[in-house]
Amino acid sequence: MSIGLAVLYIAVGAGVLFDVGGFIRRKCERTQKKAADRHREMLWRNGRLETPYVPAPFARPGVIRAFGIPLMVVGGLLLLLHLD
């Protein structure tokens, strides 16, 4: 069971790191588009000139994909501890 859990951590970490299926990229694009639209509408309602929208770090695909590295490390450590 613990070997299976370690392999699962490694598989999920690799899937997140390499963005298998492009899910993270598509989700971030939708999130950024919605946030930029809300930002533009808020500025328009307040009568201000438009300023460029800068996405938050968690809306960037590279940041989310980087979370795959710790998952893979944890899975590798679990596997090493179990095999000792």
Backbone bond lengths (Angstrom), bond angles and torsions (degrees), N, CA, C in turn:
res aa  C-N    CA-C-N  psi(-1)  N-CA   C-N-CA  omega(-1)  CA-C   N-CA-C  phi
1 M - - - 1.445 - - 1.530 110.78 -
2 S 1.332 117.60 -44.35 1.463 119.08 -177.61 1.530 111.17 -70.52
3 I 1.337 117.27 -30.60 1.472 118.66 175.42 1.525 109.28 -67.17
4 G 1.316 116.08 -39.42 1.465 119.88 177.34 1.517 111.82 -62.46
5 L 1.338 116.46 -40.14 1.462 120.55 178.18 1.526 110.69 -65.10
6 A 1.322 116.77 -41.68 1.464 120.51 179.03 1.520 110.89 -63.83
7 V 1.326 116.78 -43.40 1.468 120.54 178.55 1.530 110.18 -65.25
8 L 1.330 116.82 -36.73 1.467 120.63 177.70 1.526 110.77 -63.85
9 Y 1.338 117.46 -43.57 1.469 121.02 176.58 1.531 110.30 -58.78
10 I 1.316 116.77 -45.12 1.464 120.50 -179.03 1.524 110.47 -64.68
11 A 1.333 116.89 -42.75 1.467 120.53 -178.88 1.532 111.27 -65.70
12 V 1.323 116.49 -44.29 1.472 119.45 179.54 1.528 109.97 -65.96
13 G 1.332 117.20 -41.74 1.466 120.57 177.98 1.511 112.15 -61.14
14 A 1.335 116.83 -42.32 1.468 120.04 178.08 1.524 110.67 -67.33
15 G 1.323 116.78 -38.53 1.463 119.91 178.32 1.515 112.52 -63.53
16 V 1.330 116.26 -40.46 1.468 120.33 178.24 1.521 110.58 -71.49
17 L 1.330 116.61 -42.81 1.460 120.71 -177.49 1.523 111.95 -62.41
18 F 1.326 117.28 -42.33 1.460 120.60 -176.92 1.525 112.85 -97.03
19 D 1.351 117.28 5.10 1.469 123.26 175.95 1.528 111.09 51.00
20 V 1.313 115.30 58.17 1.462 121.38 -179.53 1.525 108.91 -62.02
21 G 1.293 116.59 126.63 1.458 122.17 179.52 1.517 114.54 83.66
22 G 1.312 118.78 -5.80 1.460 121.36 178.33 1.521 114.28 71.28
23 F 1.339 117.52 15.90 1.461 120.78 -176.91 1.525 111.94 -62.29
24 I 1.322 117.28 -44.59 1.462 120.61 -177.06 1.524 110.87 -64.23
25 R 1.319 116.95 -43.25 1.463 120.91 -179.72 1.525 111.01 -61.29
26 R 1.346 116.79 -46.32 1.470 120.48 -179.60 1.519 111.59 -65.05
27 K 1.338 117.21 -41.97 1.459 120.97 -179.69 1.531 110.77 -64.11
28 C 1.330 117.43 -40.94 1.465 120.88 178.89 1.528 111.35 -67.11
29 E 1.322 117.01 -38.03 1.470 119.63 177.74 1.519 110.59 -62.43
30 R 1.341 117.46 -43.87 1.469 120.40 178.64 1.525 110.78 -64.07
31 T 1.318 116.95 -43.22 1.464 121.05 -179.46 1.519 110.96 -63.13
32 Q 1.332 116.96 -44.71 1.461 120.36 179.94 1.521 111.85 -65.47
33 K 1.330 117.11 -38.37 1.465 120.47 179.84 1.525 110.69 -65.42
34 K 1.339 116.93 -44.32 1.462 120.08 178.89 1.527 111.23 -64.10
35 A 1.318 116.99 -43.13 1.469 120.38 -179.15 1.529 110.94 -66.06
36 A 1.328 116.94 -39.24 1.471 119.85 178.60 1.529 110.43 -65.81
37 D 1.327 117.48 -39.25 1.465 120.26 177.58 1.529 110.86 -64.30
38 R 1.331 117.10 -44.14 1.462 120.17 178.28 1.531 111.26 -63.34
39 H 1.330 116.47 -39.21 1.467 121.18 178.64 1.527 110.31 -63.25
40 R 1.327 115.92 -44.92 1.466 121.06 -179.89 1.532 110.68 -63.38
41 E 1.340 117.41 -43.70 1.464 120.81 179.51 1.531 111.61 -64.59
42 M 1.339 116.16 -40.08 1.462 119.48 179.21 1.520 110.90 -63.36
43 L 1.327 117.09 -42.89 1.467 119.89 178.53 1.522 110.93 -65.45
44 W 1.322 116.95 -39.60 1.460 121.01 -179.15 1.526 110.20 -65.46
45 R 1.347 117.01 -42.23 1.471 120.62 178.81 1.520 111.83 -61.92
46 N 1.318 116.82 -35.87 1.459 120.65 -178.29 1.524 113.04 -87.23
47 G 1.320 117.32 2.68 1.450 121.58 176.14 1.514 114.62 72.13
48 R 1.310 117.30 25.85 1.455 120.56 -179.60 1.518 110.13 -100.97
49 L 1.316 113.94 161.08 1.459 118.89 174.74 1.516 109.14 -72.47
50 E 1.306 115.73 155.72 1.461 119.04 -179.39 1.513 110.94 -73.31
51 T 1.301 114.94 137.68 1.461 122.00 172.07 1.515 107.16 -118.01
52 P 1.306 117.27 151.97 1.466 118.57 -177.81 1.525 111.45 -65.81
53 Y 1.312 115.08 144.16 1.463 121.54 177.46 1.517 108.83 -87.89
54 V 1.325 116.50 128.13 1.456 121.84 176.12 1.522 107.07 -111.88
55 P 1.338 117.74 118.63 1.468 119.32 -175.75 1.524 112.26 -67.66
56 A 1.307 115.13 149.04 1.468 121.58 176.04 1.529 109.14 -67.07
57 P 1.323 117.48 157.55 1.477 119.58 -177.46 1.526 113.82 -56.87
58 F 1.343 117.93 -36.95 1.461 119.24 -177.62 1.520 112.83 -76.91
59 A 1.324 117.82 -3.91 1.460 121.01 175.43 1.520 111.20 -97.97
60 R 1.317 116.87 5.53 1.465 121.20 179.94 1.528 109.06 -101.95
61 P 1.332 116.85 131.39 1.470 119.56 -176.29 1.523 113.57 -61.27
62 G 1.313 118.46 -34.64 1.459 120.32 -178.44 1.517 113.00 -63.85
63 V 1.323 116.50 -36.42 1.466 120.48 179.65 1.520 109.97 -68.38
64 I 1.321 116.42 -45.23 1.460 120.21 -179.36 1.526 110.63 -66.16
65 R 1.324 116.52 -40.32 1.463 119.09 179.05 1.515 111.75 -65.41
66 A 1.333 117.41 -29.62 1.466 120.49 179.04 1.523 112.03 -66.48
67 F 1.336 118.22 -20.67 1.461 120.97 176.91 1.529 111.67 -67.61
68 G 1.314 117.96 -13.42 1.458 120.76 177.90 1.515 112.64 -71.29
69 I 1.321 117.38 -27.10 1.474 120.62 -178.09 1.532 111.62 -64.73
70 P 1.344 119.92 -49.48 1.470 117.97 177.76 1.528 113.04 -61.73
71 L 1.323 117.19 -34.77 1.464 119.39 177.94 1.523 110.92 -62.59
72 M 1.309 116.57 -42.24 1.459 119.77 179.05 1.529 110.78 -67.20
73 V 1.327 117.68 -38.50 1.465 121.23 179.22 1.526 110.27 -64.69
74 V 1.327 116.98 -45.04 1.466 120.36 178.64 1.521 110.49 -61.29
75 G 1.331 116.93 -44.00 1.458 120.14 178.07 1.526 111.64 -61.68
76 G 1.315 116.31 -41.76 1.462 120.22 178.37 1.516 112.16 -64.37
77 L 1.333 116.65 -41.05 1.471 120.61 178.34 1.528 111.35 -66.41
78 L 1.332 116.41 -41.24 1.460 119.18 176.34 1.512 111.35 -61.06
79 L 1.314 115.82 -41.02 1.455 120.30 179.03 1.523 111.23 -65.43
80 L 1.331 116.80 -42.64 1.462 120.22 178.15 1.528 112.29 -64.36
81 L 1.326 116.25 -40.84 1.458 119.60 179.89 1.522 111.50 -65.95
82 H 1.289 116.55 -36.16 1.468 120.24 -178.17 1.524 110.78 -74.82
83 L 1.311 117.85 -33.12 1.458 120.68 -176.35 1.528 112.96 -82.32
84 D 1.335 117.99 -10.77 1.476 120.45 178.70 1.508 112.13 -71.46
